[in-house]
């Protein structure tokens, strides 16, 4: 079953809810703000919206994806752009693990990619090899469990940090709209994982705060549903007793 990630259509508000539209726009704009350097790899570019937005700003962007339909959509979208934008975009139907190791990018974007990998460390090692010293990785993943058929990993701040820390430093994380946002700077050489440090404690505290917030939201929604169900039940009782 294909993933059918219609990100361009969500970005422009053509499908799904207003909340989904706003969340998608916020996530993509955040990714664009984090990019550094000139050459960008958008791994898992889907319908190409992030690739195209960055190309409009003068970045040289390579967008890759394994979904033929999504990439065909992206190619049609970039044809609508002006010549200066089109020359900044290259699309390939390929897997990031198969990219020529001689290619180097200043920033690599993994937008909702890691959760689809059974062996995400392979991907992180590959991205590490594609970045120059000090190059940047940008990651977004669903925060916590999302019931999607192709999600093979569940990420929180703490376990994502432990996975990234051997390869990347100066890690920063944020949580918005049930998504985890992360940036990091390439380490010159992979390091041994750290068992515990102050930054790890920072991400654990962020997780705890977010868990409490989500629990509160769930309790509020549950209370509201019970309240509405009680009102409906009372209304039905009143109606059944009248003649």
C-alpha positions in Angstrom: 0.0 0.0 0.0 1.6 3.4 -1.0 1.9 6.1 1.6 -0.1 8.6 -0.5 1.6 11.6 1.2 -0.2 14.5 -0.5 1.8 17.1 1.3 1.5 19.8 -1.4 -2.3 19.6 -1.3 -2.3 19.8 2.5 0.1 22.7 2.3 -2.3 24.7 0.1 -5.4 23.6 2.0 -6.9 21.6 -0.8 -7.5 18.5 1.3 -8.0 17.5 4.9 -8.9 19.8 7.8 -7.9 23.4 8.5 -5.8 22.1 11.4 -3.9 19.7 9.1 -3.4 22.6 6.6 -2.0 24.9 9.3 0.2 22.2 10.9 1.7 21.3 7.5 2.4 24.9 6.6 4.0 25.5 10.0 6.2 22.4 9.7 7.4 23.1 6.2 8.1 26.8 6.9 10.1 25.7 10.0 12.2 23.3 7.9 12.9 26.0 5.4 14.1 28.4 8.1 16.6 25.9 9.4 18.5 25.3 6.2 22.1 26.5 5.9 24.6 26.6 3.0 23.8 26.4 -0.7 23.2 22.7 -1.6 20.2 21.0 0.0 19.0 17.4 -0.1 15.3 17.0 0.5 15.2 13.2 1.2 11.6 11.9 0.9 10.5 15.0 -0.9 7.1 13.6 -1.7 5.1 16.1 -3.9 8.0 18.5 -3.7 6.7 21.5 -1.8 9.7 22.0 0.4 12.1 21.5 -2.5 10.3 24.2 -4.6 10.0 26.7 -1.7 13.7 26.5 -1.1 14.5 26.8 -4.8 12.5 30.0 -4.9 14.9 31.4 -2.3 18.0 30.5 -4.4 19.0 27.2 -2.8 20.2 24.4 -5.1 17.9 21.6 -4.0 17.9 17.9 -4.9 14.6 16.2 -4.1 14.4 12.4 -3.9 11.6 10.0 -3.3 10.7 6.4 -3.9 7.0 7.0 -4.7 6.7 7.4 -8.5 3.3 9.1 -8.3 4.5 11.7 -5.8 7.6 12.5 -7.7 5.6 12.8 -11.0 3.4 15.3 -9.2 6.5 17.2 -8.0 7.9 17.4 -11.5 4.6 18.8 -12.8 4.6 21.4 -10.0 8.1 22.6 -10.7 7.2 23.1 -14.4 4.9 25.8 -13.2 7.8 27.8 -11.8 9.9 30.4 -13.5 13.2 29.4 -15.2 15.4 30.7 -12.3 13.5 28.4 -9.9 13.5 25.4 -12.2 17.2 25.5 -12.7 17.7 25.2 -8.9 15.7 21.9 -8.7 16.7 18.4 -9.5 14.3 15.4 -8.8 15.4 11.8 -8.6 13.5 8.6 -8.1 15.8 6.9 -5.7 16.5 5.8 -2.1 18.7 8.1 0.0 20.8 5.0 0.9 21.7 4.7 -2.8 22.9 8.3 -3.4 26.4 8.6 -4.9 28.7 9.0 -1.9 30.7 11.6 -3.8 27.8 14.0 -3.5 27.9 16.5 -0.7 25.1 18.7 0.7 25.3 21.5 3.2 21.9 20.5 4.7 20.0 17.3 4.5 16.3 17.3 5.3 14.5 14.2 6.7 10.9 15.3 6.8 8.8 12.4 8.3 11.3 9.8 7.1 13.0 8.2 10.1 9.7 6.6 11.3 9.5 4.6 8.1 12.8 2.8 8.7 13.2 -0.4 10.5 17.0 0.3 10.7 17.2 4.2 11.1 20.8 4.1 12.0 21.7 3.1 8.5 20.0 6.2 7.3 21.7 8.5 9.8 25.1 7.0 8.9 24.5 7.6 5.2 23.4 11.2 5.9 26.5 11.8 8.0 28.6 10.7 5.0 26.8 13.2 2.7 27.4 16.2 4.9 30.6 18.3 5.1 32.1 19.1 8.4 29.6 21.3 10.3 26.8 20.4 7.9 23.3 20.4 9.2 20.6 17.7 9.5 17.0 18.7 9.8 14.5 16.1 11.1 10.8 16.1 11.7 9.0 13.0 13.0 5.6 12.3 14.6 5.8 12.8 18.3 4.7 9.6 20.0 2.5 6.9 18.5 0.7 7.6 15.3 -1.4 4.7 13.9 -0.1 4.7 10.4 0.5 1.4 8.5 4.1 2.1 7.5 5.4 3.6 10.8 8.0 1.3 12.1 9.4 3.6 14.9 7.9 5.7 17.6 9.9 8.7 18.6 10.2 10.9 21.7 12.8 13.5 22.6 14.8 11.1 24.6 15.1 8.2 22.3 15.6 10.4 19.2 18.4 12.2 21.0 20.1 8.9 21.9 19.9 7.8 18.3 21.3 11.1 16.9 23.9 12.0 19.5 26.8 9.8 18.2 26.6 11.4 14.8 25.4 15.0 15.4 26.1 17.7 18.0 24.4 21.0 19.0 21.1 19.1 18.9 18.0 21.2 19.4 14.4 20.0 19.6 10.9 21.4 19.6 7.4 19.9 19.7 4.6 21.4 17.7 1.2 20.0 16.5 2.1 16.5 17.7 5.4 16.5 15.7 9.0 16.5 16.9 11.3 19.0 15.2 15.1 18.6 15.4 18.3 20.1 14.0 21.9 19.0 14.5 25.4 19.7 13.3 27.5 16.9 11.9 30.3 15.6 14.2 33.6 15.3 12.5 33.6 11.5 13.4 30.9 9.4 15.0 31.3 9.3 18.8 30.6 6.7 21.4 27.0 7.1 22.7 26.7 8.9 26.0 24.9 7.2 28.8 23.6 10.4 30.4 24.3 14.1 30.4 22.5 17.4 31.1 21.1 17.6 27.6 19.6 14.2 27.9 17.9 15.2 31.1 16.6 18.3 29.3 14.9 16.2 26.7 13.5 13.8 29.3 11.9 16.8 31.1 10.5 18.1 27.8 9.0 14.6 27.2 7.5 14.6 30.7 6.0 18.1 30.2 4.5 17.1 26.9 3.1 13.8 28.3 1.3 15.8 31.0 0.0 18.3 28.5 -1.3 15.5 26.2 -2.9 13.7 29.2 -4.6 16.9 30.2 -6.0 17.4 26.6 -7.2 13.8 26.5 -8.9 14.1 29.9 -10.6 17.4 28.8 -11.8 15.8 25.6 -13.1 12.7 27.5 -14.9 14.9 30.0 -16.5 16.9 27.1 -17.6 13.7 25.4 -19.2 12.4 28.6 -20.9 15.7 29.1 -22.3 15.8 25.6 -23.4 12.2 25.9 -25.2 13.0 29.1 -27.0 16.0 27.5 -28.1 13.8 24.6 -29.3 11.0 26.9 -31.4 13.5 29.0 -32.9 15.0 25.8 -33.9 11.6 24.5 -35.5 10.7 27.9 -37.5 13.9 27.9 -38.6 13.4 24.4 -39.7 9.7 25.0 -41.9 10.8 27.9 -43.9 13.4 26.0 -47.1 12.7 24.1 
